[in-house]
Amino acid sequence: MGETIMRIRTRWLAPLVLALAVVTGGFLGAWSGDAKASEKIVVFAAASLKNALEEISAIWSRKTGHVAAISLASSSKLARQVQQGAPADIFISANIKWMDVLQKGRLIDVATRRDILRNRLVLIVHGKKARPVTIGKGFDLLGLLQGGKLAMAMVDSVPAGIYGKAALTKLNIWSRVSPSVAQTDNVRAALALVARGEAPFGIVYATDAAASDNVTVVGTFPSETHPPIIYPAARIAESKSKATAKSFLDFLDSPAARAIFERNGFTMIATARAK
């Protein structure tokens, strides 16, 4: 009788154990495979790219299973961090100069470098009720300030500040306005000063102005008053995740990414993908 019961139990238990082994093994195998396939890359990017890149990286992550950690700051600060050995996989600068600095130092993979975006430089004012300003040679920006401050990113190192100083110099008003300039670490900080009303006017990118509900664009600086605002991107030479970094760079030129960039006010530059 005991042997009969044992045989019955064995006939029932054996398939059950086998099924559990297959299912468990399948789950473990899948989990192990995902863990191996998934990688995290670090993207150093100009602060003006915040909204667009955060949205783009989320879509890329869902498509690939990888993760892109976006580190935002001024291009100059990020470039210096790369020079000091900070771990990063991709650098996206708000101007060509800082990418050139890293290229000369052999800190980027030149074969992956490509220009991806253009931007515009605008004059903004606090609030939503302001009259347009005609920006031309010698226009009375100092009079518009009425003793207040003009918010700008650092004029000797941060791209937005460099472009702004170049424009004001070309318009022959930099020497008069410079004592009234409040300099910030990056362009988003300059935007914040105006959005909070701590500075009545500011010079920022058009894309930054579009991201705030508390400022109004009152004028756009003519393109001939400053160098072209171009955003180059490249893989860091010491990246440990070269294939994943290339996947992210290539995705920046995808229809989905292009739509997001353009919705945020950027103009795409048509370039061949780096091989």
C-alpha positions as CSV (number, residue, x, y, z in Angstrom):
1,M,0.0,0.0,0.0
2,G,2.8,2.4,1.0
3,E,4.7,1.6,-2.2
4,T,1.6,2.3,-4.3
5,I,1.1,5.7,-2.7
6,M,4.8,6.6,-3.2
7,R,4.6,5.6,-7.0
8,I,1.5,7.8,-7.3
9,R,3.2,10.8,-5.6
10,T,6.3,10.3,-7.8
11,R,4.2,10.3,-11.0
12,W,2.5,13.6,-9.9
13,L,5.6,15.3,-8.5
14,A,8.1,14.5,-11.2
15,P,6.3,16.6,-13.9
16,L,5.6,19.4,-11.4
17,V,9.3,19.6,-10.4
18,L,10.3,19.5,-14.1
19,A,7.8,22.3,-14.9
20,L,9.1,24.4,-12.0
21,A,12.7,23.9,-13.1
22,V,11.9,25.0,-16.7
23,V,9.9,28.1,-15.6
24,T,12.4,29.1,-12.9
25,G,15.3,28.5,-15.2
26,G,13.6,30.5,-17.9
27,F,13.0,33.5,-15.6
28,L,16.6,33.3,-14.3
29,G,18.0,33.0,-17.8
30,A,15.9,36.0,-19.0
31,W,16.8,38.1,-16.0
32,S,20.5,37.2,-16.4
33,G,20.4,38.0,-20.1
34,D,18.7,41.4,-19.5
35,A,21.2,42.3,-16.8
36,K,24.0,41.6,-19.3
37,A,22.4,43.4,-22.2
38,S,21.5,46.5,-20.2
39,E,24.1,49.3,-19.9
40,K,24.2,52.7,-18.4
41,I,25.9,55.6,-20.2
42,V,26.6,59.1,-19.0
43,V,25.8,62.0,-21.3
44,F,27.4,65.3,-20.5
45,A,25.2,67.9,-22.2
46,A,24.8,71.7,-22.4
47,A,22.2,73.0,-19.9
48,S,20.1,74.4,-22.8
49,L,19.4,70.8,-23.9
50,K,17.6,69.8,-20.7
51,N,14.0,69.4,-21.7
52,A,14.7,67.8,-25.1
53,L,17.3,65.4,-24.0
54,E,15.4,64.2,-21.0
55,E,12.5,63.3,-23.2
56,I,14.7,61.7,-25.9
57,S,16.7,59.6,-23.4
58,A,13.5,58.2,-21.9
59,I,12.3,57.1,-25.4
60,W,15.7,55.6,-26.2
61,S,15.7,53.7,-22.9
62,R,12.4,52.2,-23.6
63,K,13.5,51.1,-27.1
64,T,16.9,49.7,-26.1
65,G,16.7,48.7,-22.5
66,H,19.8,50.8,-21.8
67,V,19.9,53.9,-19.5
68,A,21.3,57.3,-20.3
69,A,22.1,59.5,-17.3
70,I,22.0,63.1,-18.4
71,S,24.4,65.4,-16.7
72,L,23.6,69.1,-17.4
73,A,25.8,72.1,-17.0
74,S,27.6,74.8,-19.0
75,S,29.7,73.4,-21.9
76,S,32.8,74.9,-20.4
77,K,32.3,73.2,-17.0
78,L,31.6,69.8,-18.6
79,A,34.5,70.0,-20.9
80,R,36.8,70.8,-18.0
81,Q,35.4,67.8,-16.1
82,V,36.2,65.6,-19.0
83,Q,39.7,67.0,-19.1
84,Q,40.0,66.1,-15.4
85,G,39.0,62.5,-16.1
86,A,35.3,62.5,-15.1
87,P,33.6,59.3,-16.3
88,A,31.4,60.1,-19.3
89,D,30.4,58.4,-22.6
90,I,29.1,61.3,-24.7
91,F,29.6,65.1,-24.8
92,I,27.2,67.5,-26.4
93,S,28.4,71.0,-26.4
94,A,26.6,74.3,-27.1
95,N,29.4,75.5,-29.2
96,I,32.2,74.2,-31.4
97,K,35.0,75.7,-29.3
98,W,34.7,73.4,-26.3
99,M,34.4,70.3,-28.5
100,D,37.6,71.5,-30.3
101,V,39.4,71.8,-27.0
102,L,38.6,68.1,-26.2
103,Q,39.5,67.0,-29.7
104,K,42.9,68.7,-29.5
105,G,43.4,66.9,-26.2
106,R,42.5,63.6,-27.9
107,L,39.7,63.2,-25.4
108,I,36.9,62.4,-27.9
109,D,36.6,59.8,-30.7
110,V,36.9,62.1,-33.7
111,A,35.2,59.5,-36.0
112,T,31.9,59.9,-34.0
113,R,31.9,63.7,-33.9
114,R,28.9,65.4,-35.7
115,D,27.1,68.7,-35.6
116,I,23.5,68.1,-34.7
117,L,21.7,71.3,-33.8
118,R,21.4,75.1,-34.3
119,N,19.9,77.7,-32.0
120,R,19.1,81.4,-31.9
121,L,20.0,84.1,-29.4
122,V,17.1,86.2,-28.0
123,L,16.5,89.1,-25.6
124,I,13.9,88.3,-22.9
125,V,12.0,90.3,-20.4
126,H,10.3,89.3,-17.2
127,G,6.5,88.7,-17.4
128,K,4.1,88.2,-20.3
129,K,3.3,91.8,-21.3
130,A,6.1,93.5,-23.1
131,R,6.5,95.3,-26.4
132,P,8.9,94.0,-29.1
133,V,12.3,95.6,-29.3
134,T,14.1,96.4,-32.5
135,I,17.6,95.0,-32.1
136,G,20.1,96.9,-34.2
137,K,23.3,98.8,-34.1
138,G,23.5,101.1,-31.0
139,F,20.0,100.3,-29.7
140,D,19.3,101.6,-26.3
141,L,19.5,98.5,-24.2
142,L,20.9,100.4,-21.2
143,G,17.8,102.6,-21.2
144,L,15.5,99.6,-21.3
145,L,17.2,98.2,-18.2
146,Q,16.3,101.4,-16.2
147,G,19.0,100.7,-13.7
148,G,18.3,96.9,-13.5
149,K,20.5,94.0,-14.4
150,L,20.9,92.1,-17.7
151,A,21.2,88.4,-17.0
152,M,23.7,86.5,-19.1
153,A,25.7,83.3,-18.8
154,M,29.4,83.8,-18.1
155,V,30.6,85.9,-21.0
156,D,34.1,84.6,-21.3
157,S,33.5,80.8,-20.9
158,V,29.9,79.8,-21.3
159,P,28.7,79.6,-24.9
160,A,25.5,81.6,-24.4
161,G,27.4,84.3,-22.7
162,I,30.1,84.3,-25.4
163,Y,27.5,84.6,-28.1
164,G,25.8,87.4,-26.2
165,K,28.9,89.4,-25.6
166,A,29.9,89.0,-29.3
167,A,26.4,90.3,-30.4
168,L,26.5,93.3,-28.0
169,T,30.0,94.1,-29.1
170,K,29.0,93.9,-32.8
171,L,26.1,96.2,-32.0
172,N,28.5,98.7,-30.3
173,I,26.8,98.6,-26.9
174,W,28.8,96.1,-24.9
175,S,31.0,98.8,-23.2
176,R,27.9,100.7,-22.0
177,V,25.9,97.6,-20.9
178,S,28.7,95.4,-19.4
179,P,28.6,97.1,-15.9
180,S,25.0,96.1,-15.7
181,V,25.5,92.4,-16.6
182,A,24.7,89.8,-14.0
183,Q,26.7,86.7,-15.0
184,T,25.6,83.2,-14.2
185,D,27.1,79.7,-14.3
186,N,24.9,78.6,-17.3
187,V,22.2,79.9,-19.6
188,R,19.4,78.2,-17.6
189,A,20.5,80.2,-14.5
190,A,20.3,83.4,-16.5
191,L,16.8,82.4,-17.6
192,A,15.8,81.8,-14.0
193,L,16.9,85.3,-12.9
194,V,14.6,86.9,-15.4
195,A,11.7,84.4,-14.8
196,R,11.9,85.3,-11.0
197,G,12.0,89.0,-11.8
198,E,15.5,89.4,-10.2
199,A,16.7,90.8,-13.5
200,P,14.3,92.7,-15.9
201,F,16.1,91.5,-19.1
202,G,18.3,88.6,-20.1
203,I,20.0,87.1,-23.1
204,V,19.4,83.4,-23.6
205,Y,18.8,80.9,-26.3
206,A,15.4,80.9,-28.0
207,T,14.9,77.3,-26.8
208,D,15.4,78.3,-23.2
209,A,12.9,81.2,-23.5
210,A,10.3,78.8,-24.9
211,A,10.7,76.6,-21.8
212,S,9.6,79.3,-19.4
213,D,6.1,80.7,-18.7
214,N,7.4,83.8,-17.0
215,V,9.4,85.5,-19.7
216,T,8.7,87.1,-23.1
217,V,11.0,87.2,-26.1
218,V,11.1,90.8,-27.2
219,G,13.7,90.5,-29.9
220,T,16.0,88.1,-31.7
221,F,19.7,89.0,-32.3
222,P,20.5,89.0,-36.0
223,S,22.6,85.9,-36.9
224,E,25.4,88.1,-38.3
225,T,26.1,89.6,-34.9
226,H,27.5,86.5,-33.4
227,P,29.1,83.2,-34.5
228,P,26.7,80.4,-35.6
229,I,25.2,78.6,-32.6
230,I,26.0,75.0,-33.4
231,Y,25.8,72.0,-31.0
232,P,28.4,69.3,-31.8
233,A,28.2,65.8,-30.2
234,A,30.8,63.1,-29.9
235,R,31.7,59.9,-28.0
236,I,34.3,60.3,-25.2
237,A,37.5,58.4,-26.2
238,E,37.7,56.6,-22.9
239,S,34.0,55.4,-23.0
240,K,33.6,51.9,-21.7
241,S,30.3,51.4,-23.6
242,K,31.2,52.4,-27.1
243,A,28.4,50.5,-28.9
244,T,25.8,51.8,-26.5
245,A,27.1,55.3,-26.8
246,K,27.0,55.1,-30.6
247,S,23.4,53.8,-30.4
248,F,22.4,56.9,-28.4
249,L,24.3,59.3,-30.8
250,D,22.6,57.7,-33.8
251,F,19.2,57.9,-32.1
252,L,19.6,61.7,-31.8
253,D,19.1,61.8,-35.6
254,S,16.0,59.5,-35.5
255,P,12.6,60.9,-36.5
256,A,11.4,60.7,-32.9
257,A,14.4,62.7,-31.6
258,R,14.1,65.2,-34.5
259,A,10.5,65.9,-33.7
260,I,11.3,66.6,-30.0
261,F,14.3,68.8,-30.8
262,E,12.2,70.8,-33.3
263,R,9.3,71.1,-30.9
264,N,11.7,72.6,-28.4
265,G,12.8,75.2,-30.9
266,F,16.1,73.7,-32.2
267,T,16.9,73.5,-35.9
268,M,18.4,70.1,-36.9
269,I,21.6,70.0,-39.0
270,A,21.5,67.3,-41.7
271,T,24.7,65.3,-41.3
272,A,25.8,61.8,-42.2
273,R,26.0,59.5,-39.2
274,A,29.5,58.6,-38.0
275,K,30.4,55.1,-38.7
